[in-house]
Amino acid sequence: MSQVNYAAMSDEELKQYFLKHREDKMALRAYLDRLGDRPREIITSVDDPDFEAKMQTAILRKMHTGTNNDLT
């Protein structure tokens, strides 16, 4: 059995590979490592008086752009 080069795969290729080869635990680890390496945008904090408005704005922005930066 040949070794799979996860690092050579694009994010989308790795995602599709893992979805087709769910028994491949190394693919899952590579996928999760990539997710963990992504910087996260901090939208607000729970004690922010504008918490609800900022959350709604972020959700609407995400819905309108139709993109997801988390490989999902």
N, C-alpha and C positions, 0 to 999 in steps of 0.2 A: 504494500500500500504506500502510495507516495504522500509526501508531506504537502499540506496546503499552505500557501503563503498568504496569510491573512493581511499582512502589512501591505502587500502589493495591491490589495483590493480597495476600490473606492468604498465610501461609506455605504452607498446603495448596493454595491455588489456584495459586500459583507453581510448586509441585512438580508438580501435575497438568498445568499448561500446558507445562512443560519436557518432561515425559514424552511429551506428545502432539506436541510441536514440537522434536524433538531437533536439528534443523538450525539452530535459533535460538540462535546463540552469545551474543547479548546476554541471553537468558533464563538460559543457563547461568552467565554472569558474575554476574547478579543473584542467582541461587540460591547460588552459591559465596560471594558477598559476605555474604549473610545468615548462612551457616554460620560464616564467619570472624568475624562481629561478635558471635556468641553467647559469653557467658562460659562457661568450662569449669570444672567442679568437679574439684579435685585430690583424688583419693582417697587416694593414698599416694605414697611415693617408693621407689626401688629399694633404698635402704639401710635402710628401715624394717624392724625385726625382725618386725613383724606384717603384712608385705606380703601374704603369701598369704591370710591370714584377711580382711584388708580388701578384697582383690580379690574373693574369694568372696562376701562380704557385699554388695558393690556389684553384682555380677552377679545374685545372687539377688533383690535389691531391684528391679533393672531388669526382671527376668523377671516378678516378681509384679505390678508396677505396670502393665506392658504399655505403657508410654509411652516415647517417645524425644524428647528435647529437641533433636535435630540435624536436624530436617526430614526424617528418613528414614522 
